[in-house]
Amino acid sequence: MTRTARGLALLVAGAHFMEFLDATVIAPAAPHIAADLGVPPVAINVAITAYVLTLAVLIPISGWLTDRFGARRVFMVALAVFTLASAGCAAAADLPTLIATRVLQGAGGAMMVPVGRLVVIRTTAKTDLVRAIAYLTWPALAAPLLAPALGGLLSTYASWRWIFLINLPLGAAGLLLARRLVPEIRADDPGRLDRFGFLLAAAGVGALVAGLESVASPHPAVLPSAVALAVAVVALAALVRHLLRARRPLLDLRIVRIRTYRVTALGGSIFRAVITAIPFLLPLFFQLGFGWTAAHAGLVVIALFAGNIGIKPATTPLMRRFGIRAVMAASVAGSAACLVGMAFLRPGTPLPVVLGLLLLSGVFRSVGFTTYNSIAFADVPPERMSSANTLMSTVQELGAGLGVAAGALLVRLGAPFDGAGAPFRFAFVALAVVLVAPAVEAIALPRTAGNVVTGR
């Protein structure tokens, strides 16, 4: 692997680390941010949801923008937008401003990481591709491990605003390196962007989030909530109809007809939504229900991601030994059991028990994600791989964003229950019930599903 190729891979990995870190670092700092901005702690979920859903809406057009304007220009503009939006987040004086700047961050991240990954894949020799992909993978493992502790420590001993300020020197260095390392790749004929599909997707997702947040507010307004949700249903239904009929759609929904792909796109997205809500809810549960500091809560939540990383070497042997169907069903059932266990945690629960439960939840989280990701493209023809990858990236980000929003909604629905942390206990149990759907779908898979990718 040449020095330039290695430098490019590391640059994109650094950008991925920034984007992944900012997607997860807010949760332990939520009570401090809420107190500073004068809103309930659970309301900070909007800042997380807005960021992730902006990624989901904009990722589908990242490839077209690269072909149209060139990789170097798009990557540098995206990195600049992300860095400037980080400064805006740090300076936010109220929640609407924080949400707006988080949307800008999401716009930068949606262009920055997919474009960078595309450049690395296109410019790296096949003999070096495995090593390059390894460079691109480590941020997804390291960022969730560092984010809870970093968010908790900064908000407890410095200021939550430093969570965003640390991006400024990283972004400035990235811009200098990008000018030298990122090649100018573009297509001779990028084709036309499916603007109508993009507008329907943006309108549908935006209205859905607005409707959910309105329903979950302490004093919901019935008419605005109903209107927003109605707009979401109409726009998303029109989007599906358009995507199935368009000649060159924004997203190719026909791929969902492939059963193994559909399991990941549908059941896997539900699983991702539920599991993504857990790292958002746990720090709030520990701080508001147990009276812990943000630093304490953030450090304890590391156990979740330690389990996530620790089981990685064993996931492939497990799938090869027992088959993807059995391992997938077990990981979904185990995740549901861990959620019920979290509902029974109390301030007096011994710390080793708390850590053990979170570690086990992280294990099931990791195994579940691996099984879904492994089976997703098992039966997709090579000529449809690019479209399948774009659609999968979009639905995964959408699932993650809606998971955080649903978690916050369930906490607010559990408000009538008495007792410290009772709304969170209600949310954990409700999320466990939601996992019944992907569990049934996993059990219905053929025994041989995914054998081609596991070598079983």
C-alpha positions as a Python dict, from the first residue, in 0.01 Angstrom:
ca = {
    (1, 'M'): (0, 0, 0),
    (2, 'T'): (156, 332, -107),
    (3, 'R'): (209, 618, 135),
    (4, 'T'): (-46, 832, -51),
    (5, 'A'): (-310, 557, -46),
    (6, 'R'): (-247, 499, 326),
    (7, 'G'): (-271, 872, 395),
    (8, 'L'): (-599, 898, 203),
    (9, 'A'): (-747, 602, 393),
    (10, 'L'): (-641, 752, 727),
    (11, 'L'): (-785, 1092, 630),
    (12, 'V'): (-1122, 937, 548),
    (13, 'A'): (-1103, 729, 867),
    (14, 'G'): (-1047, 1050, 1066),
    (15, 'A'): (-1350, 1211, 900),
    (16, 'H'): (-1553, 899, 978),
    (17, 'F'): (-1438, 918, 1340),
    (18, 'M'): (-1555, 1282, 1369),
    (19, 'E'): (-1893, 1201, 1215),
    (20, 'F'): (-1946, 887, 1426),
    (21, 'L'): (-1831, 1060, 1745),
    (22, 'D'): (-2076, 1347, 1702),
    (23, 'A'): (-2359, 1101, 1641),
    (24, 'T'): (-2312, 943, 1986),
    (25, 'V'): (-2132, 1190, 2215),
    (26, 'I'): (-2432, 1407, 2307),
    (27, 'A'): (-2631, 1144, 2502),
    (28, 'P'): (-2436, 1153, 2833),
    (29, 'A'): (-2421, 1533, 2820),
    (30, 'A'): (-2797, 1573, 2757),
    (31, 'P'): (-2892, 1685, 3113),
    (32, 'H'): (-2619, 1952, 3113),
    (33, 'I'): (-2717, 2077, 2767),
    (34, 'A'): (-3084, 2080, 2868),
    (35, 'A'): (-3016, 2274, 3188),
    (36, 'D'): (-2811, 2531, 2998),
    (37, 'L'): (-3072, 2574, 2724),
    (38, 'G'): (-3372, 2561, 2959),
    (39, 'V'): (-3547, 2250, 2819),
    (40, 'P'): (-3627, 1899, 2956),
    (41, 'P'): (-3334, 1654, 2921),
    (42, 'V'): (-3530, 1416, 2697),
    (43, 'A'): (-3592, 1702, 2452),
    (44, 'I'): (-3224, 1693, 2357),
    (45, 'N'): (-3303, 1379, 2156),
    (46, 'V'): (-3415, 1612, 1877),
    (47, 'A'): (-3055, 1727, 1832),
    (48, 'I'): (-2946, 1364, 1793),
    (49, 'T'): (-3236, 1264, 1570),
    (50, 'A'): (-3200, 1570, 1343),
    (51, 'Y'): (-2834, 1486, 1286),
    (52, 'V'): (-2885, 1118, 1202),
    (53, 'L'): (-3193, 1169, 986),
    (54, 'T'): (-3018, 1440, 785),
    (55, 'L'): (-2756, 1176, 708),
    (56, 'A'): (-3031, 937, 597),
    (57, 'V'): (-3194, 1191, 364),
    (58, 'L'): (-2873, 1317, 201),
    (59, 'I'): (-2664, 999, 167),
    (60, 'P'): (-2852, 888, -150),
    (61, 'I'): (-2733, 1195, -344),
    (62, 'S'): (-2368, 1180, -230),
    (63, 'G'): (-2264, 957, -520),
    (64, 'W'): (-2435, 1179, -778),
    (65, 'L'): (-2272, 1493, -633),
    (66, 'T'): (-1931, 1325, -656),
    (67, 'D'): (-1986, 1233, -1020),
    (68, 'R'): (-2116, 1582, -1099),
    (69, 'F'): (-1876, 1812, -911),
    (70, 'G'): (-1572, 1594, -836),
    (71, 'A'): (-1463, 1408, -524),
    (72, 'R'): (-1209, 1659, -394),
    (73, 'R'): (-1445, 1956, -416),
    (74, 'V'): (-1740, 1772, -256),
    (75, 'F'): (-1525, 1622, 22),
    (76, 'M'): (-1363, 1956, 111),
    (77, 'V'): (-1692, 2147, 106),
    (78, 'A'): (-1852, 1877, 323),
    (79, 'L'): (-1564, 1886, 571),
    (80, 'A'): (-1580, 2267, 586),
    (81, 'V'): (-1957, 2261, 645),
    (82, 'F'): (-1917, 1999, 918),
    (83, 'T'): (-1643, 2201, 1092),
    (84, 'L'): (-1827, 2535, 1074),
    (85, 'A'): (-2150, 2370, 1192),
    (86, 'S'): (-1957, 2230, 1490),
    (87, 'A'): (-1862, 2586, 1585),
    (88, 'G'): (-2228, 2682, 1549),
    (89, 'C'): (-2334, 2398, 1781),
    (90, 'A'): (-2084, 2514, 2043),
    (91, 'A'): (-2222, 2869, 2025),
    (92, 'A'): (-2592, 2770, 2031),
    (93, 'A'): (-2793, 2971, 2282),
    (94, 'D'): (-3120, 2776, 2252),
    (95, 'L'): (-3250, 2439, 2135),
    (96, 'P'): (-3378, 2551, 1791),
    (97, 'T'): (-3034, 2693, 1709),
    (98, 'L'): (-2866, 2371, 1824),
    (99, 'I'): (-3103, 2164, 1609),
    (100, 'A'): (-3040, 2384, 1303),
    (101, 'T'): (-2663, 2358, 1339),
    (102, 'R'): (-2689, 1983, 1395),
    (103, 'V'): (-2879, 1956, 1066),
    (104, 'L'): (-2587, 2138, 898),
    (105, 'Q'): (-2348, 1897, 1066),
    (106, 'G'): (-2550, 1606, 932),
    (107, 'A'): (-2541, 1758, 582),
    (108, 'G'): (-2162, 1776, 600),
    (109, 'G'): (-2133, 1424, 738),
    (110, 'A'): (-2366, 1280, 472),
    (111, 'M'): (-2131, 1404, 198),
    (112, 'M'): (-1801, 1366, 382),
    (113, 'V'): (-1790, 999, 477),
    (114, 'P'): (-1963, 829, 178),
    (115, 'V'): (-1763, 1036, -72),
    (116, 'G'): (-1438, 964, 110),
    (117, 'R'): (-1515, 590, 126),
    (118, 'L'): (-1601, 590, -245),
    (119, 'V'): (-1269, 756, -334),
    (120, 'V'): (-1071, 506, -127),
    (121, 'I'): (-1245, 208, -290),
    (122, 'R'): (-1202, 347, -641),
    (123, 'T'): (-834, 442, -607),
    (124, 'T'): (-696, 153, -399),
    (125, 'A'): (-547, -152, -570),
    (126, 'K'): (-742, -473, -508),
    (127, 'T'): (-440, -626, -335),
    (128, 'D'): (-448, -343, -77),
    (129, 'L'): (-825, -312, -43),
    (130, 'V'): (-856, -528, 269),
    (131, 'R'): (-602, -312, 453),
    (132, 'A'): (-772, 8, 334),
    (133, 'I'): (-1113, -116, 453),
    (134, 'A'): (-955, -197, 791),
    (135, 'Y'): (-849, 167, 823),
    (136, 'L'): (-1204, 276, 742),
    (137, 'T'): (-1358, 34, 994),
    (138, 'W'): (-1176, 129, 1314),
    (139, 'P'): (-1370, 457, 1372),
    (140, 'A'): (-1696, 260, 1395),
    (141, 'L'): (-1536, 55, 1674),
    (142, 'A'): (-1340, 327, 1856),
    (143, 'A'): (-1586, 618, 1849),
    (144, 'P'): (-1870, 446, 2042),
    (145, 'L'): (-1617, 333, 2303),
    (146, 'L'): (-1480, 685, 2357),
    (147, 'A'): (-1798, 891, 2308),
    (148, 'P'): (-1984, 814, 2635),
    (149, 'A'): (-1679, 885, 2851),
    (150, 'L'): (-1576, 1192, 2651),
    (151, 'G'): (-1925, 1342, 2655),
    (152, 'G'): (-1968, 1276, 3026),
    (153, 'L'): (-1625, 1404, 3130),
    (154, 'L'): (-1636, 1722, 2921),
    (155, 'S'): (-1988, 1816, 3033),
    (156, 'T'): (-1911, 1742, 3401),
    (157, 'Y'): (-1566, 1900, 3438),
    (158, 'A'): (-1553, 2156, 3156),
    (159, 'S'): (-1853, 2247, 2938),
    (160, 'W'): (-2075, 2055, 2697),
    (161, 'R'): (-1972, 2310, 2431),
    (162, 'W'): (-1625, 2153, 2418),
    (163, 'I'): (-1790, 1843, 2271),
    (164, 'F'): (-1819, 2039, 1947),
    (165, 'L'): (-1514, 2264, 1977),
    (166, 'I'): (-1277, 1966, 1956),
    (167, 'N'): (-1386, 1927, 1593),
    (168, 'L'): (-1238, 2263, 1491),
    (169, 'P'): (-866, 2173, 1491),
    (170, 'L'): (-947, 1829, 1349),
    (171, 'G'): (-1149, 1983, 1067),
    (172, 'A'): (-882, 2244, 987),
    (173, 'A'): (-613, 1976, 966),
    (174, 'G'): (-840, 1760, 752),
    (175, 'L'): (-894, 2041, 501),
    (176, 'L'): (-520, 2092, 459),
    (177, 'L'): (-463, 1720, 404),
    (178, 'A'): (-764, 1678, 174),
    (179, 'R'): (-632, 1935, -72),
    (180, 'R'): (-319, 1723, -116),
    (181, 'L'): (-452, 1366, -79),
    (182, 'V'): (-802, 1350, -231),
    (183, 'P'): (-794, 1298, -610),
    (184, 'E'): (-1034, 1480, -841),
    (185, 'I'): (-1264, 1196, -946),
    (186, 'R'): (-1580, 1266, -1142),
    (187, 'A'): (-1796, 1103, -1410),
    (188, 'D'): (-1818, 1216, -1771),
    (189, 'D'): (-2195, 1172, -1762),
    (190, 'P'): (-2339, 1181, -1407),
    (191, 'G'): (-2696, 1159, -1534),
    (192, 'R'): (-2991, 1344, -1388),
    (193, 'L'): (-3066, 1357, -1017),
    (194, 'D'): (-3405, 1224, -913),
    (195, 'R'): (-3508, 1559, -767),
    (196, 'F'): (-3871, 1463, -716),
    (197, 'G'): (-3775, 1152, -522),
    (198, 'F'): (-3531, 1352, -311),
    (199, 'L'): (-3793, 1618, -229),
    (200, 'L'): (-4050, 1354, -133),
    (201, 'A'): (-3795, 1179, 92),
    (202, 'A'): (-3695, 1505, 263),
    (203, 'A'): (-4058, 1610, 313),
    (204, 'G'): (-4169, 1269, 440),
    (205, 'V'): (-3884, 1218, 687),
    (206, 'G'): (-3898, 1579, 809),
    (207, 'A'): (-4273, 1566, 866),
    (208, 'L'): (-4244, 1230, 1043),
    (209, 'V'): (-3984, 1361, 1287),
    (210, 'A'): (-4183, 1681, 1347),
    (211, 'G'): (-4497, 1480, 1412),
    (212, 'L'): (-4328, 1240, 1654),
    (213, 'E'): (-4165, 1525, 1844),
    (214, 'S'): (-4496, 1711, 1865),
    (215, 'V'): (-4679, 1404, 1996),
    (216, 'A'): (-4404, 1344, 2252),
    (217, 'S'): (-4390, 1701, 2380),
    (218, 'P'): (-4506, 1769, 2739),
    (219, 'H'): (-4807, 1960, 2603),
    (220, 'P'): (-4880, 1812, 2258),
    (221, 'A'): (-5085, 2015, 2012),
    (222, 'V'): (-5328, 1772, 1849),
    (223, 'L'): (-5387, 1953, 1519),
    (224, 'P'): (-5020, 2028, 1429),
    (225, 'S'): (-4923, 1673, 1527),
    (226, 'A'): (-5198, 1521, 1314),
    (227, 'V'): (-5114, 1743, 1017),
    (228, 'A'): (-4742, 1661, 1035),
    (229, 'L'): (-4802, 1286, 1060),
    (230, 'A'): (-5058, 1299, 776),
    (231, 'V'): (-4807, 1483, 555),
    (232, 'A'): (-4546, 1220, 644),
    (233, 'V'): (-4775, 930, 548),
    (234, 'V'): (-4878, 1092, 218),
    (235, 'A'): (-4522, 1196, 123),
    (236, 'L'): (-4366, 859, 210),
    (237, 'A'): (-4642, 666, 30),
    (238, 'A'): (-4591, 887, -276),
    (239, 'L'): (-4215, 830, -247),
    (240, 'V'): (-4253, 451, -252),
    (241, 'R'): (-4486, 473, -554),
    (242, 'H'): (-4244, 705, -736),
    (243, 'L'): (-3937, 494, -661),
    (244, 'L'): (-4106, 181, -795),
    (245, 'R'): (-4204, 355, -1121),
    (246, 'A'): (-3913, 592, -1194),
    (247, 'R'): (-3663, 496, -1464),
    (248, 'R'): (-3363, 616, -1262),
    (249, 'P'): (-3494, 638, -904),
    (250, 'L'): (-3314, 796, -611),
    (251, 'L'): (-3327, 455, -440),
    (252, 'D'): (-3396, 119, -603),
    (253, 'L'): (-3670, -38, -388),
    (254, 'R'): (-3702, -338, -620),
    (255, 'I'): (-3400, -491, -447),
    (256, 'V'): (-3620, -549, -140),
    (257, 'R'): (-3778, -839, -331),
    (258, 'I'): (-3466, -1042, -249),
    (259, 'R'): (-3559, -1217, 76),
    (260, 'T'): (-3223, -1210, 255),
    (261, 'Y'): (-3180, -844, 167),
    (262, 'R'): (-3533, -766, 285),
    (263, 'V'): (-3465, -920, 626),
    (264, 'T'): (-3187, -668, 687),
    (265, 'A'): (-3370, -375, 528),
    (266, 'L'): (-3689, -429, 732),
    (267, 'G'): (-3629, -645, 1041),
    (268, 'G'): (-3269, -532, 1062),
    (269, 'S'): (-3374, -167, 1060),
    (270, 'I'): (-3619, -229, 1344),
    (271, 'F'): (-3344, -406, 1538),
    (272, 'R'): (-3104, -116, 1470),
    (273, 'A'): (-3366, 139, 1578),
    (274, 'V'): (-3423, -35, 1912),
    (275, 'I'): (-3055, -97, 1980),
    (276, 'T'): (-2956, 259, 1886),
    (277, 'A'): (-3204, 396, 2139),
    (278, 'I'): (-3025, 218, 2427),
    (279, 'P'): (-2706, 434, 2440),
    (280, 'F'): (-2930, 743, 2433),
    (281, 'L'): (-3158, 625, 2715),
    (282, 'L'): (-2902, 469, 2950),
    (283, 'P'): (-2701, 785, 3039),
    (284, 'L'): (-3025, 974, 3104),
    (285, 'F'): (-3161, 683, 3310),
    (286, 'F'): (-2850, 672, 3526),
    (287, 'Q'): (-2840, 1050, 3577),
    (288, 'L'): (-3211, 1120, 3628),
    (289, 'G'): (-3308, 789, 3789),
    (290, 'F'): (-2996, 706, 3992),
    (291, 'G'): (-2860, 1056, 4058),
    (292, 'W'): (-2523, 981, 3894),
    (293, 'T'): (-2303, 1246, 3736),
    (294, 'A'): (-2264, 1260, 3359),
    (295, 'A'): (-1904, 1145, 3395),
    (296, 'H'): (-2008, 842, 3604),
    (297, 'A'): (-2288, 750, 3364),
    (298, 'G'): (-2065, 791, 3059),
    (299, 'L'): (-1792, 570, 3201),
    (300, 'V'): (-2037, 293, 3293),
    (301, 'V'): (-2197, 294, 2946),
    (302, 'I'): (-1854, 209, 2802),
    (303, 'A'): (-1928, -148, 2913),
    (304, 'L'): (-2195, -166, 2642),
    (305, 'F'): (-1943, -90, 2368),
    (306, 'A'): (-1670, -301, 2528),
    (307, 'G'): (-1899, -601, 2481),
    (308, 'N'): (-1964, -483, 2127),
    (309, 'I'): (-1592, -491, 2042),
    (310, 'G'): (-1490, -790, 2255),
    (311, 'I'): (-1719, -1038, 2080),
    (312, 'K'): (-1615, -934, 1727),
    (313, 'P'): (-1354, -1210, 1672),
    (314, 'A'): (-1610, -1477, 1763),
    (315, 'T'): (-1900, -1361, 1544),
    (316, 'T'): (-1788, -1528, 1220),
    (317, 'P'): (-1712, -1866, 1388),
    (318, 'L'): (-2054, -1851, 1557),
    (319, 'M'): (-2232, -1793, 1226),
    (320, 'R'): (-2030, -2069, 1058),
    (321, 'R'): (-2103, -2315, 1340),
    (322, 'F'): (-2474, -2250, 1402),
    (323, 'G'): (-2589, -2068, 1085),
    (324, 'I'): (-2698, -1708, 1044),
    (325, 'R'): (-3065, -1779, 1118),
    (326, 'A'): (-2999, -1928, 1462),
    (327, 'V'): (-2742, -1666, 1561),
    (328, 'M'): (-2963, -1380, 1441),
    (329, 'A'): (-3268, -1506, 1631),
    (330, 'A'): (-3060, -1559, 1947),
    (331, 'S'): (-2911, -1209, 1930),
    (332, 'V'): (-3254, -1047, 1892),
    (333, 'A'): (-3397, -1254, 2181),
    (334, 'G'): (-3092, -1182, 2396),
    (335, 'S'): (-3120, -809, 2327),
    (336, 'A'): (-3485, -815, 2433),
    (337, 'A'): (-3394, -998, 2755),
    (338, 'C'): (-3123, -740, 2833),
    (339, 'L'): (-3372, -456, 2782),
    (340, 'V'): (-3607, -617, 3034),
    (341, 'G'): (-3309, -657, 3269),
    (342, 'M'): (-3232, -284, 3239),
    (343, 'A'): (-3587, -209, 3349),
    (344, 'F'): (-3516, -390, 3677),
    (345, 'L'): (-3197, -196, 3759),
    (346, 'R'): (-3214, 14, 4075),
    (347, 'P'): (-2977, 268, 4237),
    (348, 'G'): (-2876, -2, 4483),
    (349, 'T'): (-2797, -263, 4217),
    (350, 'P'): (-2430, -368, 4258),
    (351, 'L'): (-2209, -205, 3996),
    (352, 'P'): (-2067, -540, 3870),
    (353, 'V'): (-2424, -651, 3790),
    (354, 'V'): (-2491, -329, 3598),
    (355, 'L'): (-2164, -362, 3408),
    (356, 'G'): (-2227, -730, 3332),
    (357, 'L'): (-2575, -658, 3195),
    (358, 'L'): (-2446, -377, 2973),
    (359, 'L'): (-2155, -591, 2857),
    (360, 'L'): (-2395, -872, 2763),
    (361, 'S'): (-2623, -626, 2582),
    (362, 'G'): (-2321, -506, 2385),
    (363, 'V'): (-2238, -864, 2288),
    (364, 'F'): (-2588, -926, 2151),
    (365, 'R'): (-2581, -585, 1980),
    (366, 'S'): (-2258, -669, 1798),
    (367, 'V'): (-2362, -1021, 1699),
    (368, 'G'): (-2698, -896, 1574),
    (369, 'F'): (-2549, -621, 1361),
    (370, 'T'): (-2294, -865, 1217),
    (371, 'T'): (-2555, -1123, 1118),
    (372, 'Y'): (-2776, -864, 950),
    (373, 'N'): (-2483, -704, 768),
    (374, 'S'): (-2351, -1044, 659),
    (375, 'I'): (-2676, -1167, 510),
    (376, 'A'): (-2778, -835, 351),
    (377, 'F'): (-2585, -876, 25),
    (378, 'A'): (-2559, -1257, 17),
    (379, 'D'): (-2799, -1296, -275),
    (380, 'V'): (-2768, -953, -442),
    (381, 'P'): (-2632, -978, -800),
    (382, 'P'): (-2302, -790, -859),
    (383, 'E'): (-2461, -546, -1106),
    (384, 'R'): (-2708, -429, -839),
    (385, 'M'): (-2459, -404, -554),
    (386, 'S'): (-2412, -27, -578),
    (387, 'S'): (-2787, 45, -560),
    (388, 'A'): (-2828, -207, -281),
    (389, 'N'): (-2549, -46, -80),
    (390, 'T'): (-2700, 304, -114),
    (391, 'L'): (-3045, 186, -8),
    (392, 'M'): (-2905, -9, 286),
    (393, 'S'): (-2697, 287, 411),
    (394, 'T'): (-3007, 505, 394),
    (395, 'V'): (-3245, 272, 579),
    (396, 'Q'): (-2983, 203, 846),
    (397, 'E'): (-2934, 573, 918),
    (398, 'L'): (-3311, 623, 910),
    (399, 'G'): (-3360, 338, 1156),
    (400, 'A'): (-3097, 480, 1390),
    (401, 'G'): (-3252, 826, 1385),
    (402, 'L'): (-3606, 705, 1437),
    (403, 'G'): (-3485, 476, 1717),
    (404, 'V'): (-3364, 772, 1922),
    (405, 'A'): (-3687, 960, 1849),
    (406, 'A'): (-3897, 656, 1946),
    (407, 'G'): (-3696, 609, 2266),
    (408, 'A'): (-3764, 967, 2371),
    (409, 'L'): (-4132, 929, 2283),
    (410, 'L'): (-4162, 615, 2497),
    (411, 'V'): (-3999, 791, 2793),
    (412, 'R'): (-4256, 1067, 2771),
    (413, 'L'): (-4540, 817, 2736),
    (414, 'G'): (-4411, 651, 3054),
    (415, 'A'): (-4424, 979, 3248),
    (416, 'P'): (-4750, 890, 3432),
    (417, 'F'): (-4574, 600, 3608),
    (418, 'D'): (-4450, 684, 3958),
    (419, 'G'): (-4098, 632, 4086),
    (420, 'A'): (-3750, 752, 4002),
    (421, 'G'): (-3661, 632, 3654),
    (422, 'A'): (-4006, 476, 3596),
    (423, 'P'): (-4053, 636, 3250),
    (424, 'F'): (-3723, 482, 3139),
    (425, 'R'): (-3823, 141, 3272),
    (426, 'F'): (-4142, 164, 3066),
    (427, 'A'): (-3938, 258, 2758),
    (428, 'F'): (-3700, -38, 2802),
    (429, 'V'): (-3986, -289, 2828),
    (430, 'A'): (-4170, -134, 2532),
    (431, 'L'): (-3855, -154, 2318),
    (432, 'A'): (-3817, -521, 2414),
    (433, 'V'): (-4172, -586, 2288),
    (434, 'V'): (-4088, -415, 1955),
    (435, 'L'): (-3812, -673, 1901),
    (436, 'V'): (-4076, -945, 1860),
    (437, 'A'): (-4116, -843, 1492),
    (438, 'P'): (-3750, -895, 1385),
    (439, 'A'): (-3735, -1212, 1597),
    (440, 'V'): (-4028, -1366, 1409),
    (441, 'E'): (-3878, -1260, 1075),
    (442, 'A'): (-3542, -1417, 1169),
    (443, 'I'): (-3702, -1747, 1271),
    (444, 'A'): (-3890, -1759, 938),
    (445, 'L'): (-3564, -1755, 738),
    (446, 'P'): (-3452, -2078, 567),
    (447, 'R'): (-3186, -2275, 758),
    (448, 'T'): (-2942, -2228, 471),
    (449, 'A'): (-2985, -1850, 451),
    (450, 'G'): (-2646, -1678, 427),
    (451, 'N'): (-2441, -2000, 405),
    (452, 'V'): (-2277, -1869, 89),
    (453, 'V'): (-2112, -1580, 279),
    (454, 'T'): (-2020, -1774, 595),
    (455, 'G'): (-1879, -2078, 415),
    (456, 'R'): (-2096, -2308, 626),
}
